[in-house]
Amino acid sequence: MFKLSMTSALALSTLAVLSGCQQRDASSSEPTDSVKTFHAANHPLSVKYDASLQRIDREASGYFDNGGWQLADDAPGERLILLALPESDETTIALWRLGASHDATAIDHCLTPPANAQAMSSIVTIGGEAFTGFTLGDAGMSHFQNIEGYRAVIDDTCYAIDMIVQGVNGEVYDPPRQPPFSREEAMIRLRSINDGISLDSK
């Protein structure tokens, strides 16, 4: 189950994470004109993604805490890469996160959906591997969060993909504000990132 953090406003945290500097101690990203390639350190995988996406290397906390390696961050793991749609702003942000864990507890619970999540009826193939999926929604005060997640155990490693669209109801602003994209459009664009995953399992 994901955690809520009331210590900082969503608007301030969103602007902070989008302005973070990239760190290269655990991975590398090789830019081309329109595509970047992320290579995970210590994991046999890579992700090719549109160069317009924002790479976030700082903590991504706010009203909803998304700073961990997956939603149910109750076991040790590593957040490999976190991307945001470039139009994300203080009303709505769309995030794509890939995390991994070698922890025995994380592996045992890897395919169990988070509390209150709805499991998908069919297996999804990502990077040539079978992933189980789930959807989850939450709201608090004027905030909302919609999540689509995928999990797989490959070579004694739990891999977690989370697609998160969250923000605040634009009606709370004076005058009211329109989000930069609809929740449905954001999810479609986040799903397309999965097509760039390559897993070279042993």
N, C-alpha and C positions, 0 to 999 in steps of 0.2 A: 504494500500500500504506500502511495507517495505521501510526502509530508507537506504541511502547510507552514509558511513562514510569514509572520505579520510584521517583521522587523524592518522591511524596506518596501517602498512603493514600487509597483510594476513599472511605472514610467521611468524612474531613475535607474532601476536595474537593467531594463532593456537597453537604454542608451549606453550604459557602462559596458555590458558584454559585447555590444557591437563595435565598441571602440578599442577592444582589447588587442594587444600585440600578439602575434603568433609566436609560439614556442616550438622549438625543433629538437628538443632533447629526446623525445620518445618516438618521433616519426618524421617523415619528410613529405613535402608537397611540391610537385614539379609543375610549374605553370606552363601552359601553351597559350595560344591566342584565345581559345574559347573553352578549354577543358583543363582541369587540374587533376593530378593523380596523387592520392594519399596512400602511402605505404606504411602499414602498422609495424612498429618494432615488436619483435618477439611473437608475432602472429602471422600465419601464412595467408594474408589477405591484403587486398588493395581496393580502393574506391576511386573510380573516375567520376568527377562531378563537374557541373557547369561552373565556369570561372566566375560567374556573377554572384554565386552564393557566398555568404559571409561566413568565414571560418572563425569560430569562437574558441579561444583557449583559456579564458578566465572563467570563474564560477558564473553559472547562469541561474542565480537564485532570485526570487522575488516573492510575490504573493504565494505562488506555487514553487516549491523548491525543486529545481531540475538540475542541481549541480552534481549528482552522482553518476554512476556508470549505467544505472537502469532505474526504473520506477521504484521497485521494492529494493531499496539500497540497504539491505540488512545483512549483507555478507561482503567480504572484501572483493573488489573488482577494479577495473581500469576503464575510464572513459577514453576511448580511442580517438574519436573525432565528433565534433558538434558543429552543425551547419545551420544557418538561418536564411530564410528567403530574404533577398535584398530589400524588398519594400517594407519589411517589418518595422513597426513604429511603436509609440507608446500606447496605442489602442489595441493592436494585435501583433503578435509575433508567432512565426511558424518555425519550428525547430526539427532537425533530423539528427538523431544521436545513435552512435554505435559504441557499445561497450562490451567488455569481455571479462571473464573470471575463470581462474583455475581452481577456485575454492571448492572443497567438497560439498559444503552446504549449498552454495550457489548452483552447483551442477545438479544436486538432488532435487532442488526446487525450480530449476530452470524452466521447465515446460508447464509449471503450474501458473495459471493466470493470476494477476493481482486481485485482491479483494474487490468485489463489486464489478469486476470486468466481465464482459461477455465473450466467451471463446468463439472463434470462427469455426465454421462447420467443416472446412476443408484445409488440407495442407497447402502451403504456398512455397514454391521453389524460388530461392534467391541465391544467386551465385552457384547454381548447380546443386544446392543442398536443400533439404526439406526443413521448413520452419513452420511452427505452429503460431497462430495469430490470435489476437484479441482486440476488442475495442473498449474504451472506458471514457466516461464523461464525468465532470465534476463542476460545481459552481459554488461560489462563496461571496456573499454581499453582491457587488456589481461585477465580480470577476467570473470568467468561465475558462474551462480547459477541456479540450477534446484530444483523445489519444488513440493511436493505432499502433500496436506493438507486435513484434515477431521475435520468437525465441527458438534456438537450436542448440543441441549439444553435439560438438564436432571435435574429435580427438581430445576428449577429456577437458573440453573448454565450453563454458556457457557463453553463447553470443546473444546479445540483446540489441535489437533495433527498435527505437521508439520514435514515432512521429507525433509531434505535439503542436497543437494550435491553441493558443491561449491569449487572454487579454482582458480588457475591461469593456463593459457596455458603453458604446459611444454616446448614449443618451445622458450620461452623467456629466458630460461637458456642456458648457454654455458659451457659444451655441453647440448643439449636438455635432459629433464628428462621425464621419464614415470610416470604416476600417479600410486598410489598403487592399484587402482581398477578402473574399468570402471564405468561410471555414471549409466548404466543399472544394473550392478551387485550390486552397492551400494544401489540402490532403492529397489531391491529385498530383500536384507538383512535387510534394515530398515523396510520394510513392515512386515517382520516376527515378529518384536517386538510387533506389534499390537495384535498378537495372545496371548500375555501374559497379556493383560489387563483384569481385573475383575472389573465390576461396580455393586455395590449393591445399586441400586436406591431405594428410599422409595416409 
